[in-house]
């Protein structure tokens, strides 16, 4: 067994190695060239909302924002399924507009289609347990009934999720044929064999058998010529990547064997912890789709960098002031902070927000507008 720091290093190295193997051809910026702000959209489930994290700044979306030096639009929702996301893409005007204007779209979807029914059903419900030890004991005690349930119900759920994901890709491409798409594969929260867990040998054996047997097939495809799941959920995502339609951010491979270190599974919660989110961010950054914005100048007062000064800029300024005042940590990039500090006193304050709002009001009324 390896300790947590060793497991973290191995998982990070695996993430970068896997990503490099499928890296798309993205030209690097030449010396002195600036990268202008671009639109990044996040769609998906609770993995992308940062569910379960005590510090939201540790979510992979926040880590990407820090690396990219700009904010992203995050429309992920807790509990989202492939069917739910497909419906939003087809009917929700807000989501459709965000997709149409995006340069890069990051998607985490499918876990609630497959993992949720695996771990929350009439035989075993993860909600009934506060520790993985108790959950493992329940799985072992109900092994036959549990296997029968999974073999009957999960294969059709995987097939439906695969069909929905294929249609999600088509819908995204139909709405915006120029956006780069990156889909996360689904990790296995029971894959703990490379971590030091402190669990009993019986619990470890139960979880590893569960992970390497049924869960592997649902995510990665059937073993030894079996046809339980002809195409696993992650197999389908990788096949789509082979066509060039998407980039597969292989989170499954990056976290394999390290669920104890990288998720909250010790507390019977399958969501990533801070280490898991850091690895997800590393894999996505390795795609080459998310370069750091190096354009250092936003127009004065244009906090969001959209080329106009509006109410949204005043709101962003006031929100930054409120967060810093409450010791929650600022969220604006250095360039955004410079744009928000319209009075030039070195701090972002209510006065800056008022000046931006006054500028907008005068400009809207056809009057001369100035911050001076």
Helices and strands as residue ranges (DSSP letters): H 4-21, E 40-44, H 46-49, G 56-58, H 60-68, E 73-74, H 82-91, H 93-101, E 104-108, H 111-119, G 126-128, H 132-141, H 143-175, E 180-184, H 201-210, I 211-215, H 216-220, H 233-242, E 247-249, H 251-255, H 259-262, G 265-267, H 274-285, H 311-325, H 334-340, H 350-364
